[in-house]
Amino acid sequence: MSRADEGRDTYREFTEAVNMKPGELSRWLETDESKHVGWRKKGTSGGESVGHESGRKIIGLLRRKRTEFSEGDYRHMRKVVGYVRRHMAQRPSGDVRNTKWRWSLMNWGHDPLKAPLPAPGGRSRQALERHGAPPKERRGPGR
């Protein structure tokens, strides 16, 4: 697999895992819930959580052109994808609306209550941004 193919696949997986828009994620990161969940690096009491820091990086990635990404950016994208996959597999039972599990995922750009966004730039993504999500009865089973 070429480096370009690997980068394309990483970006696709990243945009599938991150279903929050930059402005939405930015507003979320300002909430008390966002600031009080997650693991903090050893030796930092009361500092920013790893997930909160990641959320700020994700906003920057979402706002940049793909041609501007560094190897470090792709590394962070893979980290985000891994985090979202692992934590989605640990979904607790019941209503997760107001849980630390959901809030932690949201710090990493994924709101488990939302359906994944279509690929960036595609017609379905543009229509979604213009018109909003379709009514629930048109979303298909389980959405």
Summary of the structure (lengths in Angstrom):
residues: 143
radius of gyration: 15.8
end to end distance: 34.2
largest distance: 49.4
contacts: 354
relative contact order: 0.16
helix: 57%
strand: 0%
